[in-house]
């Protein structure tokens, strides 16, 4: 499942890999700003309290819309 968090001013945080290590990639308006190795590093760019996780709602298998 893809995970991502969005914040004010066009910030988006997505998991990524850098040199074989997991990072939190900070993007702003589609441009990569930084690859952070800790949540504390992410906090230097955006207030963590302002981040919202984006949840993808997918229909259940076998579920058919009534209409």
JOSULCOR-V427211 format. One record per backbone hydrogen bond with DSSP energy under -0.5 kcal/mol. CO is the residue of the C=O (numbers start at 1). NH is the residue of the N-H. If there is no record, write none. Layout:
BEGIN
((CO	NH) (CO	NH))
END
This chain:
BEGIN
((3	15) (4	54) (5	13) (6	52) (7	10) (8	11) (10	29) (11	7) (12	27) (13	5) (14	25) (16	23) (18	21) (21	18) (23	16) (23	25) (24	26) (24	36) (25	14) (25	27) (26	33) (26	34) (27	12) (28	31) (31	28) (34	26) (34	36) (36	24) (38	42) (39	43) (40	44) (41	44) (42	45) (42	46) (47	50) (48	51) (52	6) (53	55) (54	56) (55	57) (56	58) (60	63))
END
